[in-house]
Amino acid sequence: MKKLHLFLSALALIVFVACGDDSPTIIKEKTQPIDNGSSPNTNKNTSGPIEAQTRYEFPKVKGGNSVVVVHKAMINSSDEGVNYSVEWDGDIHAQRWSCWQMYQSIMAQSVSRYSASNDGSLSTSCQYPNDPDLQEKYRLTADPYKNNNFDHGHICPSADRLSSTETNYQTFYITNMQPQYSNFNGSNRDSGINQKSPWFRLESQVRTWASNCDTLYVCKGGTIENGKVMQYLTDKFYGKNKIPVPKYFFVALFSQKGTKYKAIGFWMEHVSEYDSKKPLSTYAKSIDELEKLTGLDFFCNLPDNIEDAVEKSYSASDWKGNLQ
């Protein structure tokens, strides 16, 4: 996590807009705070880093032996801000979720995708970079995915962060990944036809939705609790720790465009074989439904009246009919 170097520089780069207890930190390209603090927020985070208590993309932080890390980076050539955040469960030894914002300047495609396999600074036993903020505490000394027959499933996708080399590089941290079947993570070629997996199509669709709003707030992850784990990978670098392979993956989205708000969730079983013709609407849920499935409380930093309104249901027509 890259710290802001000087407090005065931070003031020049980041604008703080007051709205009572619900004031989020606003990077200057961003839109105004939601609801201007006129409604109460009885459900907000009260622990964790300040960003977890103010930014709308954050779910409720679990606490205990879970650690929340906020990664900051140069969003473009002149502005430093929050890239994405992650909650790492120190007991389960896995990532619970990553959350981030999508808006015009951070979605700019200014650089190419980082190639972990060509990074000469990394040893052969550590194909992907380790999160420097968690490496020492959790002894993340090597790549646990190596030779385990699962893809490095980026939760905050590389394609969502091409505005700068640094923002893209940070998405390759092991702590931003969960094991995924190759066919689930990418695309499958069947009879010469490129059949995109539902997860692959959803990630692409999220970027399209983000381009049609002021800010899209995203929280994604996989299930790591007992009962919703497909299997465990034992890794020699982690000793007795076992890496859970999620049985399900989820996405929670909250969109802001002016004073119009909407939200939708997605819940997908983690499978290697799938029906590529199924529309994305098959996997869509209200946020309330997704919370029951995941045990997470999404968008808890929103004013209560807006959170309650957008989480109870969703309308396919509100999402431009792109649920196919």
Salt bridges, closest charged atoms under 4 A:
GLU51 OE2 - LYS72 NZ 3.02
GLU57 OE2 - ARG55 NE 2.83
ASP79 OD1 - LYS28 NZ 3.58
GLU87 OE2 - ARG96 NH1 3.02
ASP89 OD2 - LYS62 NZ 3.66
ASP89 OD2 - ARG96 NH1 2.91
ASP131 OD2 - HIS71 NE2 3.08
ASP143 OD2 - HIS152 NE2 2.91
ASP160 OD1 - ARG207 NH1 2.66
GLU166 OE1 - LYS2 NZ 3.88
GLU203 OE2 - LYS220 NZ 2.70
GLU225 OE2 - LYS62 NZ 3.70
GLU225 OE2 - ARG96 NH2 2.58
